[in-house]
Amino acid sequence: MKVSVIITLKKDVLDPQGKVIQQTLNGMGFGDINEVRQGKYFEIDTNENDKKKAQEKVEEMCKKLLANLVIENYKIIDSQ
Amino acid sequence: MNSSVITFPGSNCDRDVDIALKKFGFKNKMVWHDDLELPKSDLVVLPGGFSYGDYLRCGSMASKSKIMKSVLNFAQGGGKVMGICNGFQILVEAGLLPGVLLRNKYLEFICKNVFVKVNNKDNSYFKDVKKDIYEFHIAHNEGNYFCSNDQIKEINDNNQIALFYSDENGNVNEKSNPNGSLQNIAGIFNKQKNVMGMMPHPERMIDPALSGEDGSIFFENLINNLR
């Protein structure tokens, strides 16, 4: 089973990279942007075929390594 | 006094710290990250560098390496553990210190001398130290200390801030903050004050011919406190 997870910065954490990307987009003529926030995306291919179990495993991985919960949130967006 | 310096893949200040510790009287051993046991130590140092190429988040991979179990046990038993630069990042990722080190506010790698002011001398690292303001070197891309509101309250309530970025007169303000660090934090302790992490490199200030001697004052005082 392949589990997809995205990691994003929490709302009140400053994202200077996102800000620079936004400024660049503005400079390219994309004027109508309120904010850009940058995140990370992981695809984890496991041998676990049970969807619930696979998601639980990935959730544990997020808590222990993939995300730093002081500044980041994780969200499993797909399992197939 | 016995010390240990852990070398992770990508550490690059391990030999500098080794030289500094030996210069001021420590019997230092280098320890490989894949080892399981720490040698008998009065101080363990996690050095600066770019462990695991800073993959995922700085220090995150190194914080899970084999030797870190022994380092955690050592710290939890009251052993002195000091992290410098990448070592500081590893300590927060390992959960030995609160908070996290984010990318510098202005997205630039900063490599320069700065002044830091000692905030708390009631610990083995700074007790009886002769100076309050030090000129140390910093070289980092992720030194912007950040933590939650609850954490910063706890840090202040327990007097856990070790060092502030300041100017040469000890003024702590936005102008003397090189990287956007919360409250100008350059270094912090754990609650018990046996674990300390700091972004500046005292080991780069131990030779008057090369740099300065503020690091010498720090290491000399440290070994005296541990004796």
Interface residues (C-beta under 8 A of the other chain):
Chain A: V13 L14 P16 Q17 V20 L65 L66 N68 V70 I71
Chain B: L56 R57 S60 K64 E93 P98 G99 V100 L102 R103 N104 K105 Y106 L107 F146 C147 S148 Q151 G180
